[in-house]
């Protein structure tokens, strides 16, 4: 299992992070896209940031 999958599994199943749930509920990735979030600056796409 890759590290990113392990972290996502931990956040979804074990930690049940309420902040992450709120960010998903407000569709934070679309906010990042609308605010001219540039993938190449960070190296990750918006959905991977959250």
mmCIF file of the N, C-alpha and C atoms, coordinates in Angstrom:
data_MODEL
# 
_entry.id   MODEL 
# 
loop_
_atom_site.group_PDB 
_atom_site.id 
_atom_site.type_symbol 
_atom_site.label_atom_id 
_atom_site.label_alt_id 
_atom_site.label_comp_id 
_atom_site.label_asym_id 
_atom_site.label_entity_id 
_atom_site.label_seq_id 
_atom_site.pdbx_PDB_ins_code 
_atom_site.Cartn_x 
_atom_site.Cartn_y 
_atom_site.Cartn_z 
_atom_site.occupancy 
_atom_site.B_iso_or_equiv 
_atom_site.pdbx_formal_charge 
_atom_site.auth_seq_id 
_atom_site.auth_comp_id 
_atom_site.auth_asym_id 
_atom_site.auth_atom_id 
_atom_site.pdbx_PDB_model_num 
ATOM 1   N N  . UNK A 1 1  ? 0.846   -1.167 0.000   1.00 0.00 ? 1  UNK A N  1 
ATOM 2   C CA . UNK A 1 1  ? 0.000   0.000  0.000   1.00 0.00 ? 1  UNK A CA 1 
ATOM 3   C C  . UNK A 1 1  ? 0.902   1.243  0.000   1.00 0.00 ? 1  UNK A C  1 
ATOM 4   N N  . UNK A 1 2  ? 0.605   2.171  -0.885  1.00 0.00 ? 2  UNK A N  1 
ATOM 5   C CA . UNK A 1 2  ? 1.397   3.393  -0.950  1.00 0.00 ? 2  UNK A CA 1 
ATOM 6   C C  . UNK A 1 2  ? 1.081   4.293  0.235   1.00 0.00 ? 2  UNK A C  1 
ATOM 7   N N  . UNK A 1 3  ? 1.997   5.185  0.537   1.00 0.00 ? 3  UNK A N  1 
ATOM 8   C CA . UNK A 1 3  ? 1.850   6.054  1.698   1.00 0.00 ? 3  UNK A CA 1 
ATOM 9   C C  . UNK A 1 3  ? 0.618   6.945  1.603   1.00 0.00 ? 3  UNK A C  1 
ATOM 10  N N  . UNK A 1 4  ? 0.347   7.497  0.418   1.00 0.00 ? 4  UNK A N  1 
ATOM 11  C CA . UNK A 1 4  ? -0.822  8.373  0.294   1.00 0.00 ? 4  UNK A CA 1 
ATOM 12  C C  . UNK A 1 4  ? -2.120  7.611  0.532   1.00 0.00 ? 4  UNK A C  1 
ATOM 13  N N  . UNK A 1 5  ? -2.183  6.368  0.065   1.00 0.00 ? 5  UNK A N  1 
ATOM 14  C CA . UNK A 1 5  ? -3.374  5.546  0.324   1.00 0.00 ? 5  UNK A CA 1 
ATOM 15  C C  . UNK A 1 5  ? -3.511  5.240  1.809   1.00 0.00 ? 5  UNK A C  1 
ATOM 16  N N  . UNK A 1 6  ? -2.381  4.982  2.447   1.00 0.00 ? 6  UNK A N  1 
ATOM 17  C CA . UNK A 1 6  ? -2.389  4.697  3.879   1.00 0.00 ? 6  UNK A CA 1 
ATOM 18  C C  . UNK A 1 6  ? -2.904  5.895  4.671   1.00 0.00 ? 6  UNK A C  1 
ATOM 19  N N  . UNK A 1 7  ? -2.443  7.085  4.309   1.00 0.00 ? 7  UNK A N  1 
ATOM 20  C CA . UNK A 1 7  ? -2.868  8.304  4.998   1.00 0.00 ? 7  UNK A CA 1 
ATOM 21  C C  . UNK A 1 7  ? -4.350  8.555  4.770   1.00 0.00 ? 7  UNK A C  1 
ATOM 22  N N  . UNK A 1 8  ? -4.813  8.390  3.527   1.00 0.00 ? 8  UNK A N  1 
ATOM 23  C CA . UNK A 1 8  ? -6.236  8.592  3.238   1.00 0.00 ? 8  UNK A CA 1 
ATOM 24  C C  . UNK A 1 8  ? -7.099  7.592  3.994   1.00 0.00 ? 8  UNK A C  1 
ATOM 25  N N  . UNK A 1 9  ? -6.664  6.346  4.056   1.00 0.00 ? 9  UNK A N  1 
ATOM 26  C CA . UNK A 1 9  ? -7.410  5.329  4.790   1.00 0.00 ? 9  UNK A CA 1 
ATOM 27  C C  . UNK A 1 9  ? -7.471  5.679  6.266   1.00 0.00 ? 9  UNK A C  1 
ATOM 28  N N  . UNK A 1 10 ? -6.352  6.131  6.808   1.00 0.00 ? 10 UNK A N  1 
ATOM 29  C CA . UNK A 1 10 ? -6.328  6.511  8.220   1.00 0.00 ? 10 UNK A CA 1 
ATOM 30  C C  . UNK A 1 10 ? -7.271  7.675  8.487   1.00 0.00 ? 10 UNK A C  1 
ATOM 31  N N  . UNK A 1 11 ? -7.263  8.666  7.608   1.00 0.00 ? 11 UNK A N  1 
ATOM 32  C CA . UNK A 1 11 ? -8.133  9.830  7.806   1.00 0.00 ? 11 UNK A CA 1 
ATOM 33  C C  . UNK A 1 11 ? -9.597  9.447  7.668   1.00 0.00 ? 11 UNK A C  1 
ATOM 34  N N  . UNK A 1 12 ? -9.910  8.570  6.736   1.00 0.00 ? 12 UNK A N  1 
ATOM 35  C CA . UNK A 1 12 ? -11.308 8.203  6.503   1.00 0.00 ? 12 UNK A CA 1 
ATOM 36  C C  . UNK A 1 12 ? -11.850 7.244  7.552   1.00 0.00 ? 12 UNK A C  1 
ATOM 37  N N  . UNK A 1 13 ? -11.040 6.287  7.977   1.00 0.00 ? 13 UNK A N  1 
ATOM 38  C CA . UNK A 1 13 ? -11.542 5.224  8.840   1.00 0.00 ? 13 UNK A CA 1 
ATOM 39  C C  . UNK A 1 13 ? -11.199 5.404  10.308  1.00 0.00 ? 13 UNK A C  1 
ATOM 40  N N  . UNK A 1 14 ? -9.990  5.821  10.595  1.00 0.00 ? 14 UNK A N  1 
ATOM 41  C CA . UNK A 1 14 ? -9.531  5.852  11.974  1.00 0.00 ? 14 UNK A CA 1 
ATOM 42  C C  . UNK A 1 14 ? -9.742  7.219  12.609  1.00 0.00 ? 14 UNK A C  1 
ATOM 43  N N  . UNK A 1 15 ? -9.278  8.247  11.931  1.00 0.00 ? 15 UNK A N  1 
ATOM 44  C CA . UNK A 1 15 ? -9.292  9.572  12.531  1.00 0.00 ? 15 UNK A CA 1 
ATOM 45  C C  . UNK A 1 15 ? -10.649 10.253 12.449  1.00 0.00 ? 15 UNK A C  1 
ATOM 46  N N  . UNK A 1 16 ? -11.378 9.991  11.374  1.00 0.00 ? 16 UNK A N  1 
ATOM 47  C CA . UNK A 1 16 ? -12.685 10.628 11.162  1.00 0.00 ? 16 UNK A CA 1 
ATOM 48  C C  . UNK A 1 16 ? -12.577 12.134 11.404  1.00 0.00 ? 16 UNK A C  1 
ATOM 49  N N  . UNK A 1 17 ? -11.691 12.746 10.674  1.00 0.00 ? 17 UNK A N  1 
ATOM 50  C CA . UNK A 1 17 ? -11.357 14.160 10.825  1.00 0.00 ? 17 UNK A CA 1 
ATOM 51  C C  . UNK A 1 17 ? -12.554 15.042 10.470  1.00 0.00 ? 17 UNK A C  1 
ATOM 52  N N  . UNK A 1 18 ? -13.123 15.770 11.441  1.00 0.00 ? 18 UNK A N  1 
ATOM 53  C CA . UNK A 1 18 ? -14.283 16.622 11.149  1.00 0.00 ? 18 UNK A CA 1 
ATOM 54  C C  . UNK A 1 18 ? -13.935 17.793 10.233  1.00 0.00 ? 18 UNK A C  1 
ATOM 55  N N  . UNK A 1 19 ? -12.705 18.295 10.319  1.00 0.00 ? 19 UNK A N  1 
ATOM 56  C CA . UNK A 1 19 ? -12.296 19.401 9.452   1.00 0.00 ? 19 UNK A CA 1 
ATOM 57  C C  . UNK A 1 19 ? -12.295 18.942 8.000   1.00 0.00 ? 19 UNK A C  1 
ATOM 58  N N  . UNK A 1 20 ? -11.779 17.758 7.752   1.00 0.00 ? 20 UNK A N  1 
ATOM 59  C CA . UNK A 1 20 ? -11.765 17.210 6.399   1.00 0.00 ? 20 UNK A CA 1 
ATOM 60  C C  . UNK A 1 20 ? -13.187 17.031 5.880   1.00 0.00 ? 20 UNK A C  1 
ATOM 61  N N  . UNK A 1 21 ? -14.083 16.583 6.723   1.00 0.00 ? 21 UNK A N  1 
ATOM 62  C CA . UNK A 1 21 ? -15.482 16.418 6.314   1.00 0.00 ? 21 UNK A CA 1 
ATOM 63  C C  . UNK A 1 21 ? -16.105 17.748 5.922   1.00 0.00 ? 21 UNK A C  1 
ATOM 64  N N  . UNK A 1 22 ? -15.817 18.791 6.694   1.00 0.00 ? 22 UNK A N  1 
ATOM 65  C CA . UNK A 1 22 ? -16.353 20.116 6.381   1.00 0.00 ? 22 UNK A CA 1 
ATOM 66  C C  . UNK A 1 22 ? -15.791 20.613 5.059   1.00 0.00 ? 22 UNK A C  1 
ATOM 67  N N  . UNK A 1 23 ? -14.486 20.433 4.847   1.00 0.00 ? 23 UNK A N  1 
ATOM 68  C CA . UNK A 1 23 ? -13.874 20.868 3.594   1.00 0.00 ? 23 UNK A CA 1 
ATOM 69  C C  . UNK A 1 23 ? -14.479 20.135 2.405   1.00 0.00 ? 23 UNK A C  1 
ATOM 70  N N  . UNK A 1 24 ? -14.770 18.865 2.576   1.00 0.00 ? 24 UNK A N  1 
ATOM 71  C CA . UNK A 1 24 ? -15.414 18.108 1.496   1.00 0.00 ? 24 UNK A CA 1 
ATOM 72  C C  . UNK A 1 24 ? -16.845 18.594 1.278   1.00 0.00 ? 24 UNK A C  1 
ATOM 73  N N  . UNK A 1 25 ? -17.543 18.892 2.371   1.00 0.00 ? 25 UNK A N  1 
ATOM 74  C CA . UNK A 1 25 ? -18.930 19.354 2.264   1.00 0.00 ? 25 UNK A CA 1 
ATOM 75  C C  . UNK A 1 25 ? -19.031 20.678 1.520   1.00 0.00 ? 25 UNK A C  1 
ATOM 76  N N  . UNK A 1 26 ? -18.078 21.568 1.743   1.00 0.00 ? 26 UNK A N  1 
ATOM 77  C CA . UNK A 1 26 ? -18.134 22.859 1.051   1.00 0.00 ? 26 UNK A CA 1 
ATOM 78  C C  . UNK A 1 26 ? -17.421 22.808 -0.292  1.00 0.00 ? 26 UNK A C  1 
ATOM 79  N N  . UNK A 1 27 ? -16.982 21.623 -0.673  1.00 0.00 ? 27 UNK A N  1 
ATOM 80  C CA . UNK A 1 27 ? -16.335 21.409 -1.972  1.00 0.00 ? 27 UNK A CA 1 
ATOM 81  C C  . UNK A 1 27 ? -15.107 22.309 -2.120  1.00 0.00 ? 27 UNK A C  1 
ATOM 82  N N  . UNK A 1 28 ? -14.186 22.137 -1.187  1.00 0.00 ? 28 UNK A N  1 
ATOM 83  C CA . UNK A 1 28 ? -13.001 22.988 -1.106  1.00 0.00 ? 28 UNK A CA 1 
ATOM 84  C C  . UNK A 1 28 ? -12.141 22.919 -2.356  1.00 0.00 ? 28 UNK A C  1 
ATOM 85  N N  . UNK A 1 29 ? -12.113 21.781 -3.025  1.00 0.00 ? 29 UNK A N  1 
ATOM 86  C CA . UNK A 1 29 ? -11.290 21.676 -4.240  1.00 0.00 ? 29 UNK A CA 1 
ATOM 87  C C  . UNK A 1 29 ? -11.785 22.626 -5.321  1.00 0.00 ? 29 UNK A C  1 
ATOM 88  N N  . UNK A 1 30 ? -13.107 22.832 -5.414  1.00 0.00 ? 30 UNK A N  1 
ATOM 89  C CA . UNK A 1 30 ? -13.609 23.780 -6.413  1.00 0.00 ? 30 UNK A CA 1 
ATOM 90  C C  . UNK A 1 30 ? -13.240 25.208 -6.034  1.00 0.00 ? 30 UNK A C  1 
ATOM 91  N N  . UNK A 1 31 ? -13.183 25.490 -4.733  1.00 0.00 ? 31 UNK A N  1 
ATOM 92  C CA . UNK A 1 31 ? -12.748 26.818 -4.289  1.00 0.00 ? 31 UNK A CA 1 
ATOM 93  C C  . UNK A 1 31 ? -11.292 27.042 -4.676  1.00 0.00 ? 31 UNK A C  1 
ATOM 94  N N  . UNK A 1 32 ? -10.460 26.023 -4.501  1.00 0.00 ? 32 UNK A N  1 
ATOM 95  C CA . UNK A 1 32 ? -9.052  26.146 -4.895  1.00 0.00 ? 32 UNK A CA 1 
ATOM 96  C C  . UNK A 1 32 ? -8.926  26.391 -6.392  1.00 0.00 ? 32 UNK A C  1 
ATOM 97  N N  . UNK A 1 33 ? -9.723  25.693 -7.181  1.00 0.00 ? 33 UNK A N  1 
ATOM 98  C CA . UNK A 1 33 ? -9.665  25.874 -8.632  1.00 0.00 ? 33 UNK A CA 1 
ATOM 99  C C  . UNK A 1 33 ? -10.123 27.268 -9.028  1.00 0.00 ? 33 UNK A C  1 
ATOM 100 N N  . UNK A 1 34 ? -11.184 27.760 -8.406  1.00 0.00 ? 34 UNK A N  1 
ATOM 101 C CA . UNK A 1 34 ? -11.718 29.078 -8.737  1.00 0.00 ? 34 UNK A CA 1 
ATOM 102 C C  . UNK A 1 34 ? -10.788 30.199 -8.291  1.00 0.00 ? 34 UNK A C  1 
ATOM 103 N N  . UNK A 1 35 ? -9.958  29.942 -7.293  1.00 0.00 ? 35 UNK A N  1 
ATOM 104 C CA . UNK A 1 35 ? -9.052  30.978 -6.800  1.00 0.00 ? 35 UNK A CA 1 
ATOM 105 C C  . UNK A 1 35 ? -7.705  30.922 -7.518  1.00 0.00 ? 35 UNK A C  1 
ATOM 106 N N  . UNK A 1 36 ? -7.685  30.306 -8.687  1.00 0.00 ? 36 UNK A N  1 
ATOM 107 C CA . UNK A 1 36 ? -6.478  30.195 -9.511  1.00 0.00 ? 36 UNK A CA 1 
ATOM 108 C C  . UNK A 1 36 ? -5.358  29.438 -8.814  1.00 0.00 ? 36 UNK A C  1 
ATOM 109 N N  . UNK A 1 37 ? -5.721  28.411 -8.072  1.00 0.00 ? 37 UNK A N  1 
ATOM 110 C CA . UNK A 1 37 ? -4.735  27.522 -7.475  1.00 0.00 ? 37 UNK A CA 1 
ATOM 111 C C  . UNK A 1 37 ? -3.943  26.883 -8.604  1.00 0.00 ? 37 UNK A C  1 
ATOM 112 N N  . UNK A 1 38 ? -2.646  26.980 -8.547  1.00 0.00 ? 38 UNK A N  1 
ATOM 113 C CA . UNK A 1 38 ? -1.805  26.467 -9.626  1.00 0.00 ? 38 UNK A CA 1 
ATOM 114 C C  . UNK A 1 38 ? -1.132  25.185 -9.155  1.00 0.00 ? 38 UNK A C  1 
ATOM 115 N N  . UNK A 1 39 ? -1.448  24.102 -9.838  1.00 0.00 ? 39 UNK A N  1 
ATOM 116 C CA . UNK A 1 39 ? -0.950  22.783 -9.471  1.00 0.00 ? 39 UNK A CA 1 
ATOM 117 C C  . UNK A 1 39 ? 0.568   22.735 -9.467  1.00 0.00 ? 39 UNK A C  1 
ATOM 118 N N  . UNK A 1 40 ? 1.201   23.362 -10.418 1.00 0.00 ? 40 UNK A N  1 
ATOM 119 C CA . UNK A 1 40 ? 2.649   23.232 -10.522 1.00 0.00 ? 40 UNK A CA 1 
ATOM 120 C C  . UNK A 1 40 ? 3.391   23.936 -9.393  1.00 0.00 ? 40 UNK A C  1 
ATOM 121 N N  . UNK A 1 41 ? 2.762   24.914 -8.744  1.00 0.00 ? 41 UNK A N  1 
ATOM 122 C CA . UNK A 1 41 ? 3.415   25.584 -7.615  1.00 0.00 ? 41 UNK A CA 1 
ATOM 123 C C  . UNK A 1 41 ? 3.588   24.636 -6.435  1.00 0.00 ? 41 UNK A C  1 
ATOM 124 N N  . UNK A 1 42 ? 2.607   23.812 -6.203  1.00 0.00 ? 42 UNK A N  1 
ATOM 125 C CA . UNK A 1 42 ? 2.636   22.899 -5.071  1.00 0.00 ? 42 UNK A CA 1 
ATOM 126 C C  . UNK A 1 42 ? 3.074   21.501 -5.509  1.00 0.00 ? 42 UNK A C  1 
ATOM 127 N N  . UNK A 1 43 ? 2.705   21.126 -6.718  1.00 0.00 ? 43 UNK A N  1 
ATOM 128 C CA . UNK A 1 43 ? 3.035   19.798 -7.212  1.00 0.00 ? 43 UNK A CA 1 
ATOM 129 C C  . UNK A 1 43 ? 1.926   18.786 -7.005  1.00 0.00 ? 43 UNK A C  1 
ATOM 130 N N  . UNK A 1 44 ? 0.830   19.213 -6.431  1.00 0.00 ? 44 UNK A N  1 
ATOM 131 C CA . UNK A 1 44 ? -0.307  18.328 -6.197  1.00 0.00 ? 44 UNK A CA 1 
ATOM 132 C C  . UNK A 1 44 ? -1.558  18.982 -6.748  1.00 0.00 ? 44 UNK A C  1 
ATOM 133 N N  . UNK A 1 45 ? -2.497  18.175 -7.196  1.00 0.00 ? 45 UNK A N  1 
ATOM 134 C CA . UNK A 1 45 ? -3.757  18.730 -7.673  1.00 0.00 ? 45 UNK A CA 1 
ATOM 135 C C  . UNK A 1 45 ? -4.636  19.097 -6.476  1.00 0.00 ? 45 UNK A C  1 
ATOM 136 N N  . UNK A 1 46 ? -5.640  19.971 -6.668  1.00 0.00 ? 46 UNK A N  1 
ATOM 137 C CA . UNK A 1 46 ? -6.445  20.456 -5.544  1.00 0.00 ? 46 UNK A CA 1 
ATOM 138 C C  . UNK A 1 46 ? -7.082  19.357 -4.703  1.00 0.00 ? 46 UNK A C  1 
ATOM 139 N N  . UNK A 1 47 ? -7.561  18.286 -5.317  1.00 0.00 ? 47 UNK A N  1 
ATOM 140 C CA . UNK A 1 47 ? -8.212  17.257 -4.516  1.00 0.00 ? 47 UNK A CA 1 
ATOM 141 C C  . UNK A 1 47 ? -7.222  16.511 -3.641  1.00 0.00 ? 47 UNK A C  1 
ATOM 142 N N  . UNK A 1 48 ? -5.924  16.525 -3.989  1.00 0.00 ? 48 UNK A N  1 
ATOM 143 C CA . UNK A 1 48 ? -4.928  15.882 -3.142  1.00 0.00 ? 48 UNK A CA 1 
ATOM 144 C C  . UNK A 1 48 ? -4.507  16.767 -1.985  1.00 0.00 ? 48 UNK A C  1 
ATOM 145 N N  . UNK A 1 49 ? -4.707  18.068 -2.109  1.00 0.00 ? 49 UNK A N  1 
ATOM 146 C CA . UNK A 1 49 ? -4.359  18.971 -1.017  1.00 0.00 ? 49 UNK A CA 1 
ATOM 147 C C  . UNK A 1 49 ? -5.257  18.711 0.179   1.00 0.00 ? 49 UNK A C  1 
ATOM 148 N N  . UNK A 1 50 ? -6.528  18.458 -0.095  1.00 0.00 ? 50 UNK A N  1 
ATOM 149 C CA . UNK A 1 50 ? -7.426  18.160 1.011   1.00 0.00 ? 50 UNK A CA 1 
ATOM 150 C C  . UNK A 1 50 ? -7.507  16.678 1.123   1.00 0.00 ? 50 UNK A C  1 
# 
